[in-house]
Amino acid sequence: MKRPVVQGCCLWISGYVLAIYTELPWLSWMTSALLLAALLVIYALRLPGRQPLGALLLVVIAYGYYQGTDQRNITALPLAQQQQISPDGSEVTLLGRFASPVTIDGDRSSFTLEAESVRFPDNTAFPLRGESVQVSLRLMEQAQQTIASGWRRGDALTLTGTLRSPSPARNFGGFDYRRYLRLHHIHWLLSAKGVDQAQVQPAAAQLNVAALLRWNDELRAALSRRMDLIFPASQAGFMKSMLIGLTDDLDPDRFQQFSQLGLTHILAISGLNIAVFLGVCIWILRRFKVTKETYLLICMSLLPFYVLVTGASPSIVRAGLMSMIALYAARRGGMKEVLHILAVAAWAMLVWDPYFLLDVSFQLSFLVTLGLIIGVQRVTELLSAYFTSPTLKNTLAITLVSQSVSFPVSIYYFNQFSLLSWLANAVLVPVISMIVFPAGLAALALGLIYVPLGQRIGHLIALLNQAIFWVTDQLQKIPHLTMIWPSPSIPWICFYYGFLVIIYILWHRSYLNSQGELPVMLEVDSRKSTQRMSVKLSLLLAIGGFVVLLWMGYSPNRFQRTGLVQFIDVGQGDAILIRTPYGRHLLIDGGGTLTFRKAGDEWKIRKDPFEVGQKLLVPLLKKRGIQSLDLVVLTHEDADHSGGLQAVIEQIPVKQLLFNGTFKESSSMTTFFGTLVQKKVPLLPAQVDDWIDIDPVTKLQVIYPLETNPTMIEIVKEQNARSVVFLLEMQGTRWLFTGDMEKESEAAVLDYLRTHPALLVSERNPSATSKNHNIIDVLKVAHHGSKTSTTTEWLTYWKPAVAVISVGAMNTYGHPSPEITDRLIDANVAVYRTDRMGEVQMEVRNSGIFTRMKLWNLK
């Protein structure tokens, strides 16, 4: 009861959490308003039992407020018109205003449009009342980059393009773009080609919020250009991210490195930046003999400006609000309780936008801040029994508390944790926060006045940054210290924090025992000795339980004895992840992004293009807790099968690679095989040989290429006909994986098997000596369902019960061919396809194969 604001904020968050996981349609804004009035009356009349009743009402009010907000987060487009928009999109013309800065990356320009109305080809128009639409404009010529870069927030825009609904997550646990945009109140995507589709009218000069944000955009752009002059090109993006929150020019590889070492908070504007900014401002104002009341007022006035200039992310808004409240309290001599300040900031942000609660930046920012407020002083006290240096104790306490508190949220979203994170943070954070960041601010300030002066300081900072990068490079080279964790469940996270609390209580009790600070009534020697032993035993048991919890979280499927074949939707390509009943992991191909560039198109290259392996496959593998891959099978080296594997082998340990024994000359494949050799991954050319054991109930047999004991690596440009084809037997089921094999390859395999029928006989198969040794349960249809394969003879021989076609939605190749799908249906084969169903997962149990699809539900 000493912290009513903190309690109220916790109850409010509880209401939001209940609203996220449950649904009560009768609760809405109106209900919450009536209950709020009732709550005020209850407290005004000081009715008995008002505290528990008030707590319950506050939870229900928050529930209704969140649900009311969510119910109103819908498009303004009438339902009948929504239903007329095809999955491929419909041509429309949007009228509105730019609601964000225009971002240009290669041949793409993207921005948010505040749409006032939409007009369809039949000239029917509907008002959208300022609804946000995400726009992607493809630039057709390099000169169009200059035109698009001249567009500003607030300018009027008429744009013709294709309107469609954002795609939902197409893989289990994958990134849900539709949900992400909805949480930002965006329900439609508009894609257009060429700036000639846009008619732009510059905004009239007037004073309003849009004009203020427009001025802020121009200021950030001007600061960005000035920083390009002050800092070396290789470090300008790093300094922009740290100083003003601009990440467009940040090196993706450097970001990935900092992410693996748990240092991404350095690249995000947060409380640390606010503290340094205020410290610099106060120091300067004190030098000019400004009074305390005045410099506190000045700092309060500067903070909103600084928050806007640095991008106004949830973490910087949180820090800014807390700092403004603290400064106001210091000036007025009022509230000094830090937890109250944190609660006020959180409550204000959640009332402003309830969806902040689902933002990872908001969660980590408030959670770590809460942990530091509550835990650092207490843990520092406990460390006094082991260390005497105040600096060392404080550093260890901060590191221990921040790492422990943020760990579950970090692995939930990012699925990795570096065992060197504590060391990297302890060494680099003080250097960056106390030297690089203040010096960077000084270089920017002086560079605005006189560029050469800023460049001199920028050069010194660059030398220090090089040393920092050298340290991170060396830390990253240390093998086996980055752990991959599957996303934990909510109950697991609750148990984690519960164990932390129990361990602290017992540790504190043990500390009091060792200091002789027990209550007087326990000072009897025998009782004291018994209690000490009891506390230590309880502490050891709690630590043991905590370790078991971590072990279970690290490998939750350790004792699961079912197989799982996952046909991942990577668009127009193949990527199949297999978990065997004994926990082995196989990856067949890795998808890839097809790009077609010709001479003179260098301007179209994007700084951070979408790459299937880096953006989709690796995050998905990590989310599923794939700590290593026992076998990677590269069926052939075309980009739509091999492209995504480069990111896989860079970030996930691979024990061996099975490939077709050829090499396709290209820079990507040279890099790929070079990385494998550098990492000392065994390369196994595919050959028709004995069955390969994977685990006690899983083995595979290569049936194509037909070579035996290959001695040379051939250079082959056309790879489809050399695809690795193999039969997988798992827990009594049989699967045939075919890559992009063609009709000729199918005929060659059938001819070979007719003369070598024993090739398909497995000692583990109970029917090995029967006539059904060639019957399979599941066929992976070759070449995405192209008519160049999957002949009638092929289906007749294998007699599959189920076929899976891995193919991209809305692909331009016409895959799968209707001829092939009709042929499969005529053969009584159940067909699953990733373009319509998203990821297809097939679980192998003792009772059979059970299938589920991401976008379709089977009864």
N, C-alpha and C positions, 0 to 999 in steps of 0.2 A: 504493500500500500504506500510505500515511500516513493514509488516511481509510477504514478498513475498513467503518465504519458507512455512510458515503456510498456506497461501492461495493456493499455488501449491499442497500441500499435501491434503488439503480438496477437491480440484478439482479432484485430482487423485483418491481419495476414492469415490467421486461421480461417476466417470466413472466406477469403479469396481461395485458399487451398481447397476447401470443401466445394466451392463453386466450380473449380477446375475439374474435379474428379467425380462430381455428382451433378444432378440436374433437378431442380424444382421449378417447373414452368410458372407457377403462381408468384414466385418471388421476382420482383422487378424494381425499377427506380421508384415507382409509386408506393409499393409496399415498404421499401426502405425509408421513404420520406415519412410515412405514417408511423413506422416503428421508431424513427428518430424523434418525432414529436412526442411519442409516448415515453421514450427514455428521458427526455428533458422534463416532462411533467413528473415522472417518478422521482427524479433527483430534486426537482424544485419543491415537491411536497415532503421530501425526506422520509419516504415510506420505508417501513422495516423490510429487511431482505433485499434492499435495492442493489447492493453490490453484486451478488450472484445473478440476480435477474438482469441487472444492467450489463453484466459481462455476456450473458446469453443473447440479449437483444443486440449488442454491438456486433457479435459474430453473425447474427442473422441479417443485420443491416448491411454489413460488408458483403455477405453472400448476395443479397439482392442488388447491391450497387454493381458488383462485378458482373452478375448475370444480366442486369439491365444494360450495361455497357456492351456486353457481348451480343445481346439480342439486337442491338441497334447497329452493330458492325456488319452491315449488309450493303450490297450495291443498290444504287438508286434506279438502276435499269429495271423496267418491269419484267416480271417472270416470263410472260409470254414471249418477250423479245429475247430474253436470255436463252430460251429453248430453241430459238431459231439460229443461234450461233453454233456452227458446227465445231467439232473438236479441232479441225484444221484452221478454224478462224473464219471471220467474215470481214469483207471490206467495209470500212466505215470512214467517216470524216469527223474528227474531234475538234471542238472549239474550246479553248481554255487559255490558261496562263502557265508559264514555267513556274514550278513550285520548288525547284532545287537548282543548284548549279549544273551546267552541262559538262559531263565527263567525256573526254575523247580519248579513246585507246585504239590506235591503229585505224581500221576501217569502221569502227563502231563508235557511235555517239549515244550516250544514255542519259536520261533525266526523268524526273517525275513531273507529270502534267496535272494541273488542277483543272479538271474538265468541267465546263459549264453545260455542254450539250453534246449529243452524238447524233449523227445523221447517217442513215443507211442508204444503199443505192436506190431504193424505191422512193427516196426523198422523205421518208418518215423520220421525224426527229423526236428525241426525248431529252428532257432536262436531266443533268447529273448532279446539279447543285454543289459543284466544287469537289466532286469525288476525285481522289487521287488515282492516276493511271501511270503504270511504269512503262516508259517508252524506250525502245531500242531502234535506233536509226542507223541503217547501214550506209556508209559513205562510199560513193561510187568513184570518186576522183580525189586525188590528194588535195586539190584546191578546196574541196568541200570541208576539209578540216578547219581551214581558216574561217569559212562562213559560219560553221557551227560553233566555233569558239567565240564568236561575237554575240551569241545569244545570251541573255541575262535573265535571272530570276525576275518574275513580274511581267516580262514581255508577253503580249498577246500572241497566241499561236493557233493557226488552223492547219491541221495535219491529217493527211489521208494515208491509211495503212490497214493492216490486218489486225482485228481485235480478237483475242482469245482469252480463255480462262487459264490461269497459271497451272502448271502440271503439279499434281500431288506427288508424294514420295512413291517411287516405282519399285523400291526395294525395302524389305523389312528392316526397320531401323535406319533407313536412309534419310537424307536431308529432304524435308518437306517444304518445297519452295512455295506452294500454295499457302500453307499455314504460316510460313515466315512473312509473306506479303500481307496476309490478313491481319497479323499482329501489328502491322504498320498501316492498317486500314486501306490496303490496296487489294482490289479484286479483279483487275483486268490488266492484260499486257497488250501493248500496241507495237507492232513491228512495221517498219516502213523502209523503203529503199530510195536514197537520194534526197538531197536537201530541196530539190524542186517540188517535192511533195508537201513542203512546209511553207506557209505564209506567215511571216513574223512581223509584228508591229511593236516597235519599242514602247515601253511603258512611259506614261506621262509623269513628269516630275511632280511628286506630291509626298507628303509626310504621312506614312502609315507603317504597319508592321512589315509589309512586303518590301517597302523601300529600305527599311532598316536592315532586313536580312540581305537584300541585294547589296547594300553598302558593305555589309560584313563579308559577303562572298568576294567582293572586289578587293577588300582589305586582305583577306586570306590569300587570294591569288597574287596580290602585290608582294606580300611577305614571302610567298613561295618563290617568286621570281628573284627577289633580293637574296634569298638564301642560296639560290643556284649560283649567284655571283660570289657569295661569301665563303661557301664550303666547297671542297672538291666534289666533282660530279659523282664519284663513287660513294660519297657519304652524305650528300645533300638530302636524299630520301630518308636516311636514318635520322638526321637532325630535324627534318620537317615533322616526322612522326612524333618525335620526342617533345618538340617545342610548341607546335601548333596543331598537332593531331591530324596532319595530312599524310595518308598512307599510300596515295596513288603511285608515288615514285619509290616506295620502299622495295628493296631487292627481295623477291619472294624466297630465294634461297637463304638469305640472312634471317628473314622472319621465321622460316622453318627451323633454322638452327636455334634461334632464341626460344622457339616453342618447345623443342625437344629438351632444352636445358631448363625449362620453367622460368624463362626470363621475359615472357611477352608483356608482363605488366610494365616493364621499363619502356616499351614502345607505345603504351597507352597513356593518355593524359589522365591523371588521377590525383589523389590527395597529396602525393609526394610533390607533384608539380605545383599544386596550390600552395603548399607549405613553403616551398622555395620561393615562389613568386611573392607571397606575402612577406617572407623574410627579407627579400631584397628591397621591396617597397618600404617596409618599416625602417630598415637600416638607412635608406636614402633620406627618408623624411626626418629621421632623428638627427642626421648630420646637418639638416637645415633648421634644427631647433624647433620643429613643429611639435605642438603639445600633443599629449596622448589622446585626448578626446578628438582632436582634429585629424591625427593620422589614422585613427581607427575609423573615423567617418569616411576619409578618403579611400582607405582600403576596401571598405564596404561598397563604395561606389564603383571601384575599379573591378571588383570581382565579377559582376554580371558581364561586363565587357570582356574580361579574360575568358570566361566560360564560353561566350559566343565565338570568340576568335579561335579558340581551340577545338571547336566542333560540337560542343554541348552533348557529349556522350553521357550515358547514365552514370559512369564513374566520376566524371568531372562535375556533373550536376550535383551528385551526392556530396562531393567534397566542397563544392561552392556553397551549397545550402548550409552545410554544417559550419563552414567558416564564417558565413555571414551571420548566422545565429550566434556563434561564439563571440564574434566581434561586437555584435549588438549587446549581448549580455555583459561583455567586459566593459563596454562604454556606459551601460546603465547600472552596472553592479548587480545584475539579476542572476538568472539561472546559470550555474556553473557546472551542473551535472552533465558529464559528457554523454552518458547513455540517453539522457533526455534529449540532448541535441541530435544524436543519431536517430532517435525515434521520431522526432519532429520532421527531420529531413526525409526519412523513409515514408512516413505517413503522407506528407505533402506530395511526394512523387507518385505514390500509389493512388492517391485521390485524383491527381492530374491525369494519370494514365495507368489503369489497373494492369495493363499488359507488361509494365515494367517488371512485375514479379517473375515473368517468364524469361527475362533477358539475362543471359549469362554474365554480362558485365555488371548489371545491378546486383545479382546474387553474390558474385565474388567480392565486389566492392564492399557491400554492407556486411557480408559474413566475415571477411578478414578484418575489417575495422572493428566489428563487434568482438571478435576473438582477441584482438590486440588490446582493446579497452579492458576486457574482463580478465584476460589471462596473463599478460606480460608481467605485471607486478607480482602476481601470485607465483608464477613459475620462476621468476627471478629469485624470490624468497627461497623456494625449494632448492634452487641450484647453489645457494649459499653453502650448503653442506658439502659441496664438491669443488667449488671454485671460490677464489678470493678476489679476483680482479673484477671491479664493477663493470668495466667496459665489456669484458668477455662474457660475464653473466647476462648482461642486457642483450648483447648480440645473439647469444645462444637462445635466450628466451624468445626474442622476436622471431628468430628463424624457426624455432620449434613450434611456436604457437601458430604462426602464419602458415607453415607447411601442413601442420596437422589439421587445421581448420579448413583449409582450402582443398585438401586432398580429395575427398569424395566428389566434390563438385567438378574439380579438374578432370578426374578420370571419367566422370559421367559424360562430359562434353567432349573432351580431347583424347581420352583413352590412352594416355601415356604418362609416365612419371619417370623422371631421371633421378637416379640415386645420387647424382652430382648436383642436383638442383640446390640443395642447402648450401653447398660449397660455392657454387656459381653466384648465388644471391648474396652470401656473406662477403664474398670478395668484390663483386662488381657493383652491387647496388650502392654501397657508400661512395665508390669512386664516381659513378655516374650521377648520383643525386647531389653530391657535395662539390663536384668539380665540373663535370661535363655539362650538366644542365644549367647551372648558374653562369658558367663561362659562355655557353651557347646563347643565353639570353643577352649577355653583355655584348657578344659579337654581333647579334642581330640588331640590338639597339644602336650600337656605334656604326654598324654598316648602313643603317637607315640614314645616318647623318653624313658619313663619309665611307664609301665602300672599301678603299684600301685599308683603312683602319680596322674595319670588321674582318677583312681577309687575313690580317696578321694574327688576330686572335683565333680566327677560324683555322688557320694553318697549324697553330699549336694544339687546338682541339683535335684536328685530324690526326696528329701524331699520337695523341692519347687514345683516340678511337682505334687506330691501327693496333695498338697494344691490346686493347680490349678484344678486338676481333681475333687477334692471335691467340689470346687465352681461350675464347669460345671455340676456336678451331681445334685447339689441342684437346680441350675437354670433350669435344664431339668425337674425336678420333679414338677415345678410349672405348673399347668394345664391351658389349653386354651390360651396359649400365643404364640403358633406357628400357624400362619395363612397359609392356603393352598390357593394358587392363581392359576387360570388357565393361561396358556400361553397367553399373550396379543397379539393383532394384531399389525402390524407395524404402522398403523395410530394412534392407542391408544398410543403407545410409543412416537410418534412425538408430539401428543397433551400434553402428560405428560411433556416432556422437554419444550414445549412452555409455559405451565402454570408456570413452575419453573422460566423461564426467566421473565415472566410478573410479577410474585409475587415479585421477587427480585427488579425489576425496581420500582414497586410501594412502596415496603418496603423502598428502598433507598430514594425515593422521600419523603416519610413520615418522614424518619429520618432527612433529610435535613430541612424539615419544623419545626421539633421539636427543631433542633439546631439553627434555625434562619439563615440558610445559603442559603436562596432563593436569586435569582437575585434581584438587587435594584428595578427594575421596578415593582416588585410584593410586595413591602413592604407597600403598602396601606392597612390599617387594614381590611377594608371590603373585599377586594380582597384576602388578605392573609387568612382570616378566611374561606372564601368560598372555596379557593383552598385546604386548609387543610381538610375540610369536604369532598370535592370531592375526594381527594387522599385516605382518609381513607375508604370512601364508595367503591371506585374502588378496593382497596386492599381487603376489605371484600368480594366483589363480586368475585374477582379472587380466593380467598381462597375457597369460596363456590363452584365455578365451579370446582376447583381442587378436592374438597371432592366428588362432584358428579361424576367426572371422575374416582376416585378411587372406588367408590361404584359400578359404572357400570363395571369396570374391575374386581372387586372381584366376581361379580355374573352376568355375561353377559346374562345368559338365564333366568333371573328372571321372565320376562313377556312372555316367550315363552310357548304357550299352546299346544304343541305337545308332544306325548310320543316317547321315543326312546329306543329300545331294542338292545343291543350291544353284539353280540356273539364274545367275545375277543379270539383271537388266542393265546392260552397259550401252544401250542404243544399238547401232548397226555394228555388231561385233559379238564375240564370244567371251565369256568368263564364267567358269563353272567351279565352284568351291565344294569340296567333298570332305566331310568329317566322318571317319570310319568309326565303327563301334568301340574301338580301343583308343580313340582320341588322336589318330593320325590325321594330318591335314594335307590334302592335295589341291592344287590349283591348276585347272586346265585353261590355258590362254588368259589374256588379261584385257581384252578389248583394246580400244585405241581410237584416236581422233584422226579422221582423214582430212588432210589439208591439200589443197591444190593451188600452188603458187607458180607464177611465171615471171620472167625477167621484167623488172620495173615495178613489181608489186611489193617491194620491201617496205613501203610506207604502210601497208596493210597489217604488218606483223604487230601483234599486241604484246604489251609488257607482261601480262599474266594471263595467257589464253586458257580457255577451258581444256584441260587434259584429263582424260578418263581415269588414268591411273592415279594421278595426284589428287584430283578433286572428288572422285567417286569411289574407286575400287579400294585404295589404301585406307581411307577413313572407314569404309564399311568393314574391311577385314579387322581393323583395330577395334571397332565397336563390338565385333563378335569375339574379341579376345584371341585372335590368331597371333600367338607369340612367335611362331615359326612355321615354316612350310616344309613338310617332310619331302615333298616332291612337287616340282612345277613341270607341267607338260606344255611345251610350246609346239602346237600341232604344225604350224608353219609360220613364216616370217612376214606375212602381209600385215600392214599397219593395224587393221581392225582386230587382229588377234594378238599382236606382239607389242603394240604401242604402250599399253598401260603397264606392262611388266617392268619397264625401267624404274618407275616409281616404287613398285613392289620390292624389287631386289635391293633398292637403296635404303628402304626403311624397315623391311621385315627379313629376318634371317631365312635363307633358303639352303636346304641341306643338299639337294641335287636337282639337276635340270635334265629332262628328257626332251630331245628335239629330233628333227627329221634328218640330221646329218648333213645339211646343206647350209650355204650362206648366201643371203641376198644382199648384194652390194648396196649399202646406203649408210649415211652418217649415223642414223639412229641405231641400226643393227651393229655397227662398229662399236658405238658407245655401249650398247647392251652387253655384247660379249666381252668387251674390255672390262666392264664392271664386274661381270661374273668371274673372270680370271683374277682380277684384283682381289676379290673376296674369297678366292679359292673354292668356288663352288664346283663340284664335279659335274662334267658335261657328259651325258650319256646319249650317243647316237642311237636312234630307234632301230631295232632289228627284230626279226622274227626269231624268237628264241624261247627259252623256258619261261614259265609263269614267274612274275616278279611278286614276291611276298611283301605286302604292306603291313598287315597285322595278322593275328591268328585267324581271322575270319574274312580277310580281304586280300585279294591278289589281282594282278592285271596281266594281260597277254597282248603284246603288240602283234597286229596282223597286217600292218602296212606302214611303211614301205617293206617290200619283200626281201630286202638285202639281209644277208647274214654276215656277221663279222666285218662291217665296213672299216676300211683302213684310211680313206681319204675324205676330206670335206669338199664337196662339189659346190661350185658357184652356180646357183639356179635363180633366174629372175622370176619365172612363172612358178609360184609356189603351191597353188591349189592342188595340183596333181601329185604333189609330194607330201601331202598332209599326213601326219601321224594318225593312224586309226588303231584303236585298241579296245579290247573287251575287258570290262571290270566285273569281277564277281565279288559280291559283298553280302555276307549273311544269307546265302542261299538265293540271292537275286542276281540277275545278269543285265549289264548295261553296255551299250555300244556307243562309243564316242568317235565321230567321223571327221572333225575339222571341216575343211572346205573341199573334201575329195570330190572327184568328178566321175562321170559315167564310166570312163575308161579304167579308172582306178577301181571302181566297184566291180567291173567285169574281171579285172586281173585278180582281185581278192577272191571272188567266187570260184574262178578256175583253180586257184591255188588250194583253196579249202576242199574242193572236191577230190583233189589228189592227196591232201594232207589232213584228213578229218580229225586225226588225233591232236591237232594243234589246239582245238577248242575244248579238249577234255581236261578238266581239272580234277585232281585227286580229292578235293574238298567237296565237289559237287556230287550229291547222292545219285544224280541221274547221269553220271559221266559215261556210263556204258550203254545208255539208252539211245533211242533214235532222236531224242529231243535235245541233243547237246548244242544245237545251233539256234534254239529258240531263246529269244531275249525278252526281258521285261520292258526295258525302256531304250528307245533309240533317240540319240541326238541327231536330228535331221541335218544333213550336210549343207554347207554353203547357204545358211539362212533361208532354206526352202527354195533355192534357185532351181530352175528346171534343168540345169546342167548335171543334176545328180538325182539320187533317190528313184531309181528305176523300179519298174514292176518286178523284175527278177530279184532285185535287192530285197524288196519287201517280202516277196514270196519265200526267199531263203531264210530270212531271220524271223519272220512272223512276230513282229513286236506287238505288245499289247498297248503300249503308250509311246507317243512321239513328242519330242519337245523341239520347237523351232525358236532359236535365239535370233531375234531380228529387231531392228529399230523401228519405233513408231514413226509414221509419216516419212519413211525412207524414200529416196528418189529412184531406187532400183526396181521397184515393183515386187520386192520380196515380202512374203513368200509368194511364189507363183501359184495362181489358182489351180493350175494343172497338178501341182504336187499336193496341195491340200485335198483336192478331190480324190487323188489317188490314195492318199492315206485313209480318207473316210471310206472309200470303196473297199479297202482292205480291213475295215472294222478296227482301225487304230484310233484310240483316243488322242486328240491333238491338243497340245498346250503351246501357246506362243507368247513370248514376252512383250510383243508390241501391243497386245490387247490385255494381257493379264499381269503385266509387270513381272517381278521376280516369281519364279516357280520353285517351290521347295518340296522335295519328296523325302519323307522320313521312312527308313527301313526298320520295321519292327519284326518281332517273331511272327506276328499274325499277318504280315504283308506290308505293302507300300501305301503310305498315306500322304495325300497331296494337299497343299494349300497354295494360294496365289495372292499376291499383294493387292491386286485391283479387282479380283473376282472372288466371291466366297462360294465354296461348294458345300452342300449339305452332306 
